[in-house]
Amino acid sequence: MKKKLLTALVIGMIMTAAAGCGKQEDTPSDAQTTDTAVTDTADDTTTTDAADTTDANVSMANPWVETSYEEVKEFHPFLFNAPEGATNVVWRKLEGSESDSASGSPLVELDFTLDGMDFNARTQFGAAEDADISGMYYDWDVTEDVTFSNWRDGYMTGKMSRAIGDDETADLITWYDIEIGIAYSLSVVAPDLDGFDISAVADAMYVPENAPGSDIPDDDDMEVEEEHVMTTDIEGKDTFTQIVDALPDGTGYTNEKVGDEDVLLVAGMTFEAGEEYPWAIDSEIFWYDNGTPAYLGYVTSGGTAYPLMIKDGKLYTAGNHFVQKYVVTDGKLMIMEEAIETFNTDGEATYTYDSDDGGDYSNMSQEDAHAAYDSLFEEYFGADIVAFNAIKK
């Protein structure tokens, strides 16, 4: 996505003086004024550049608008928060920056003070992977890769940079959630940052309940289909269209052929991560039973890294330690194949596999079960992401 620079933002950057080893640009500030009064040498009287203008002060509006954590959560699916013990917490969003985001979400920043240092954190849902949202333009002395402890269960990676000057040191850490398309940054400038680890602060900003899929049962809970309670309103609906027309904002739907039936899939939430279409990790499934819409069942993956997939009439779900293949036949949603990976307290993996082909796999060797597990995952990743239509009201 082409990166744009807002005119007002650029003006603000030009008027901000650089200090120390570099500079931080496009930071929020109070409205600035410029005195345009000059001296007319012909009559030694003071006038303004603009004829008939008596107010010599020109105000430039601040493009940053104060907001709140609760407001940002309305449009940001994986939001951080100030770490415990932080003070002087202020949230802002940048007006007009929605056009720089695939999701139409603005650039957001969070200022806070921790341990006597002032931090600036930024994030934007829908930003390009190579977007630089930090506002930090330093000649970095060192940049290194870092792996987080909390974000994405320890699978999130980022880059940590440091610039050392005569009077100050600047630290910056950036990370990007490629599964959803969210850019993050955290920066601090202080006289001395020797021994300081900015990644620990970034990890402390992680909010578990905001993580995608946090409300979905663990991968080991394979009975989720039986426990799920249908939420889609189909009462009195005679067609799929009537069901779709009644869907609430934020949900999604699509029509697919699964097995030998044309079905309606309704997702509780959709995501966009650079794809041409929204996708989802869960879905209620409906079919026509004697001409009337009826509920078939529910499927879910274990997180946003595993969108629902489909190929050749087979529907796939997966998680960090399981993969399943579904089909609809004879008016029933059935699991054709499933493979599961579990670990004991020593970290040793055990693999189980099952199929509806009538075979007995209870005594399957670990070598064969592991191979079946890998094979089914290959099928999953070789399928196509189910394309949903997002409901926006």
C-alpha positions as a printed Julia matrix, in Angstrom:
393×3 Matrix{Float64}:
   0.0     0.0    0.0
   1.42    3.33  -1.02
   2.45    5.34   1.99
   1.05    8.87   2.14
   2.23   11.89   4.1
  -0.41   14.23   5.39
   0.17   17.87   4.49
  -0.5    19.13   7.98
   1.81   16.48   9.37
   4.64   17.47   7.08
   4.29   21.13   8.05
   4.47   20.13  11.69
   7.61   18.11  11.06
   9.34   20.98   9.28
   8.64   23.28  12.22
   9.97   20.78  14.79
  13.64   21.25  15.69
  15.94   18.25  15.73
  17.83   17.51  18.92
  20.63   15.17  20.07
  21.53   12.26  17.83
  18.43   12.53  15.7
  14.85   13.64  15.79
  11.31   12.41  16.34
   8.86   13.79  13.87
   5.08   14.08  13.43
   4.54   14.22  17.19
   1.44   15.89  18.55
   1.81   19.49  19.67
  -0.29   22.5   20.5
  -1.41   24.69  17.63
   1.53   26.75  16.42
   1.45   30.43  15.5
   3.58   32.47  13.13
   3.95   36.24  13.39
   3.92   37.65   9.86
   4.29   41.33  10.78
   7.05   43.19   8.88
   8.3    46.81   8.85
   7.39   49.04   5.92
  10.6    50.99   5.25
   8.77   53.63   3.19
   6.8    55.13   6.09
   8.4    53.32   9.04
   5.05   51.84  10.08
   4.32   48.24  10.95
   1.97   46.37   8.59
   1.23   42.76   7.73
   2.1    40.81   4.61
  -1.58   40.46   3.72
  -3.34   43.71   2.82
  -6.07   44.87   5.2
  -5.19   42.12   7.69
  -4.9    43.14  11.32
  -4.35   39.71  12.93
  -0.75   38.75  12.37
  -1.02   35.34  14.04
  -1.77   32.35  11.8
  -2.88   29.21  13.68
  -2.28   25.71  12.4
  -4.63   23.04  13.78
  -3.17   20.02  15.55
  -4.11   16.91  13.49
  -3.94   14.69  16.61
  -7.2    14.35  18.52
  -7.41   12.95  22.04
  -9.35    9.71  22.34
  -9.58    6.81  24.79
  -8.66    3.16  25.11
 -12.35    2.21  24.94
 -12.91    4.18  21.73
  -9.84    2.72  20.01
 -10.94   -0.81  20.92
 -14.04   -0.27  18.79
 -11.97   -0.39  15.59
  -8.68   -2.02  16.63
  -8.84   -5.85  17.02
  -5.52   -6.44  18.81
  -4.83   -3.37  20.93
  -2.11   -2.84  23.53
  -2.44   -0.74  26.67
  -0.18    1.19  29.01
   1.77   -1.19  31.27
   1.03   -1.49  34.95
   2.43    1.42  36.91
   2.34    3.85  33.99
   1.26    7.46  34.61
   0.36   10.46  32.41
  -1.5     8.13  30.05
  -2.88    9.91  26.97
  -4.47    8.34  23.88
  -4.66   10.16  20.52
  -5.63    9.41  16.94
  -4.44   11.14  13.8
  -7.23   12.73  11.78
  -7.15   11.87   8.1
  -4.82    8.89   8.46
  -7.63    6.44   7.67
  -6.7     6.65   3.99
  -3.29    5.14   4.8
  -4.95    2.02   6.21
  -6.48   -0.89   4.33
  -9.03   -1.25   7.12
  -9.87    2.45   7.18
  -8.58    2.73  10.75
  -6.6     5.77  11.87
  -3.09    5.9   13.23
  -3.27    5.78  17.02
  -0.72    6.71  19.63
  -0.38    6.24  23.37
   1.85    8.4   25.53
   2.76    7.34  29.06
   5.44    7.76  31.7
   7.1     4.75  33.3
  10.06    4.68  35.69
  10.67    8.37  35.04
  10.85    8.0   31.24
   8.34    9.21  28.65
   7.24    6.6   26.1
   5.39    6.93  22.81
   3.58    3.89  21.41
   1.79    3.79  18.06
  -0.35    1.32  16.18
  -2.46    1.17  13.04
  -4.83   -1.59  12.0
  -4.55   -2.17   8.25
  -1.12   -0.57   7.82
   1.24   -2.02   5.23
   3.92   -4.39   6.47
   6.69   -1.94   5.5
   4.93    1.11   6.95
   6.98    3.25   9.34
   4.48    4.61  11.84
   6.96    5.39  14.62
   7.71    9.04  13.79
  11.32    8.31  14.8
  13.87    9.33  12.16
  17.29    8.64  13.64
  20.53    7.32  12.26
  20.4     4.07  14.17
  23.7     2.77  15.49
  22.41   -0.76  15.93
  19.32   -2.72  14.87
  18.64   -6.3   15.87
  15.85   -8.85  15.71
  13.91   -9.61  18.87
  11.32  -12.21  19.85
   8.56  -11.27  22.27
   7.59  -13.34  25.27
   3.86  -12.53  25.35
   2.74  -11.38  21.91
   1.37  -14.26  19.84
   2.34  -16.7   22.58
   6.02  -15.99  22.02
   5.94  -16.31  18.23
   5.87  -12.57  17.48
   9.15  -11.08  16.25
  10.21   -7.47  15.87
  13.14   -5.15  15.39
  14.87   -3.17  18.12
  17.01   -0.14  17.25
  19.19    2.22  19.29
  20.83    5.56  18.45
  23.42    6.95  20.84
  24.22   10.65  20.89
  26.23   13.02  23.03
  23.29   14.07  25.19
  20.64   11.4   24.67
  19.91    7.85  23.59
  16.87    6.82  21.54
  15.36    3.33  21.57
  12.74    2.05  19.15
  11.04   -1.33  18.84
   8.65   -2.18  16.0
   6.59   -5.27  15.31
   3.93   -6.3   12.8
   1.08   -8.77  13.12
   1.04  -10.19   9.62
  -1.98  -12.4   10.35
  -4.27   -9.39  10.77
  -2.23   -6.54   9.3
  -1.38   -4.36  12.31
   1.75   -2.26  12.76
   3.1    -1.39  16.23
   5.94    0.76  17.55
   7.25    1.85  20.94
   9.93    4.5   21.45
  11.7     6.36  24.23
  14.4     9.01  24.39
  16.45    9.51  27.56
  19.89   10.74  28.63
  21.1     7.2   29.33
  19.52    3.88  28.35
  22.47    1.64  29.13
  21.14   -1.74  30.24
  17.53   -0.83  29.37
  15.42   -3.37  27.44
  12.55   -1.69  25.6
  11.17   -5.08  24.51
  10.25   -5.81  28.14
   8.05   -2.7   28.18
   6.45   -3.69  24.86
   5.73   -7.15  26.27
   4.15   -5.57  29.35
   1.73   -3.7   27.05
   0.24   -6.96  25.75
  -3.43   -7.43  26.69
  -4.38  -11.15  26.59
  -8.13  -10.55  26.3
  -7.55   -8.42  23.19
  -5.68  -11.19  21.38
  -7.63  -12.61  18.4
  -9.17  -15.94  19.27
  -8.87  -15.33  23.02
 -12.52  -16.3   23.42
 -12.05  -19.51  21.47
 -11.45  -22.75  23.43
  -7.93  -24.16  23.5
  -6.79  -26.37  20.67
  -7.04  -29.4   22.96
 -10.78  -28.85  23.37
 -11.99  -30.8   20.39
 -15.63  -30.95  21.55
 -16.28  -27.3   20.72
 -18.77  -28.23  18.0
 -21.07  -29.91  20.55
 -20.75  -27.1   23.09
 -21.38  -24.2   20.72
 -24.74  -22.47  21.03
 -26.09  -21.09  17.76
 -26.19  -17.27  17.68
 -27.47  -16.63  14.16
 -31.16  -15.71  14.04
 -32.93  -18.04  11.61
 -36.37  -18.03  13.22
 -39.01  -17.18  10.66
 -36.4   -16.95   7.89
 -37.39  -18.7    4.66
 -34.2   -18.09   2.7
 -30.48  -17.58   3.18
 -30.95  -14.01   1.97
 -33.33  -13.27   4.82
 -30.77  -14.66   7.27
 -28.02  -12.49   5.81
 -30.22   -9.39   5.89
 -30.63   -9.84   9.65
 -26.95  -10.4   10.47
 -25.42   -7.88  12.9
 -22.55   -5.55  12.15
 -19.11   -7.16  12.28
 -20.2   -10.64  11.24
 -19.64  -12.21   7.82
 -21.19  -14.68   5.44
 -20.52  -16.66   2.31
 -22.04  -19.47   0.24
 -20.0   -22.58  -0.43
 -20.5   -26.11  -1.62
 -19.35  -28.45   1.12
 -19.66  -32.1    0.28
 -22.84  -32.5   -1.72
 -24.7   -29.51  -0.25
 -24.84  -25.79  -0.99
 -24.49  -24.2    2.44
 -24.44  -20.78   4.07
 -21.48  -20.0    6.34
 -21.94  -17.27   8.97
 -18.82  -16.05  10.79
 -18.96  -14.34  14.15
 -16.15  -12.0   13.06
 -14.12  -11.35   9.91
 -10.52  -10.25   9.45
  -8.54   -8.53   6.71
  -4.8    -9.05   6.41
  -3.83   -7.89   2.96
  -6.14  -10.38   1.23
  -8.58   -9.35  -1.47
 -11.43  -10.39   0.76
 -12.19  -10.82   4.48
 -11.66  -14.21   6.1
 -12.71  -15.86   9.32
 -11.68  -18.52  11.81
 -15.15  -19.75  12.8
 -18.5   -20.29  11.2
 -22.0   -21.56  11.82
 -23.21  -23.62   8.88
 -26.73  -23.79   7.46
 -28.43  -25.74   4.69
 -31.89  -26.11   3.21
 -33.8   -28.9    4.92
 -36.88  -29.55   2.8
 -36.71  -26.0    1.5
 -36.26  -24.31   4.92
 -32.96  -23.01   6.33
 -31.65  -25.3    9.1
 -28.59  -25.39  11.31
 -25.95  -28.0   10.48
 -23.22  -27.21  12.98
 -20.26  -25.07  13.91
 -16.57  -25.16  13.0
 -13.64  -23.16  14.34
  -9.92  -22.9   13.99
  -7.58  -22.31  16.91
  -6.59  -18.73  16.09
  -6.15  -16.13  13.39
  -3.07  -17.88  12.03
  -5.47  -20.55  10.74
  -8.35  -19.14   8.66
 -11.07  -21.47   7.44
  -9.92  -23.16   4.23
 -11.77  -25.02   1.48
 -10.87  -27.21  -1.47
 -12.79  -29.71  -3.58
 -15.85  -29.43  -1.36
 -13.88  -30.11   1.81
 -13.82  -27.55   4.63
 -10.69  -27.33   6.81
  -9.95  -25.96  10.29
  -6.66  -26.01  12.15
  -4.77  -24.77  15.19
  -1.27  -24.97  16.59
  -1.79  -28.65  17.43
  -4.74  -29.95  15.4
  -6.19  -30.06  11.89
  -9.63  -31.24  10.75
 -11.35  -31.85   7.41
 -15.16  -31.57   7.21
 -17.8   -32.57   4.72
 -21.59  -32.24   4.6
 -23.39  -35.38   3.54
 -26.91  -36.67   4.07
 -27.82  -33.51   5.95
 -24.99  -33.89   8.48
 -21.76  -32.0    9.12
 -19.12  -34.69   9.56
 -15.4   -34.79  10.32
 -13.77  -36.79   7.54
 -10.28  -36.71   9.06
  -8.61  -35.21  12.1
  -5.11  -35.29  13.49
  -4.0   -34.04  16.91
  -0.64  -33.34  18.52
  -0.37  -33.39  22.34
   2.57  -33.04  24.72
   3.39  -34.57  28.07
   5.09  -32.76  30.96
   8.51  -33.56  29.46
   7.59  -31.88  26.19
   7.37  -35.14  24.26
   4.8   -35.13  21.45
   2.13  -37.75  20.85
   0.13  -37.93  17.61
  -3.35  -39.31  17.06
  -5.25  -39.67  13.81
  -8.78  -40.69  12.91
 -10.88  -40.95   9.77
 -14.49  -41.68   8.89
 -13.43  -44.23   6.28
 -14.27  -47.05   8.67
 -10.7   -47.96   9.51
  -9.38  -48.62  13.02
  -6.59  -46.15  13.82
  -6.48  -46.69  17.58
  -3.26  -48.73  17.33
  -1.64  -46.6   14.65
   2.11  -46.24  15.14
   3.47  -42.84  16.18
   5.49  -42.67  12.97
   2.4   -43.22  10.82
   0.24  -40.91  12.95
   2.86  -38.16  12.72
   3.01  -38.62   8.95
  -0.79  -38.44   8.72
  -0.73  -35.28  10.85
   1.8   -33.64   8.53
  -0.07  -34.81   5.44
  -3.37  -33.36   6.64
  -1.66  -30.05   7.42
  -0.25  -30.05   3.89
  -3.82  -30.39   2.62
  -4.9   -27.51   4.82
  -2.19  -25.14   3.61
  -2.79  -26.24   0.03
  -6.47  -25.28   0.18
  -7.99  -21.83  -0.44
  -8.97  -19.33   2.22
 -12.76  -19.14   2.53
 -13.73  -15.69   1.24
 -16.37  -14.0    3.39
 -18.49  -10.92   2.89
 -18.19   -8.58   5.87
 -21.37   -7.08   7.32
 -20.92   -3.34   7.81
 -23.92   -1.37   8.98
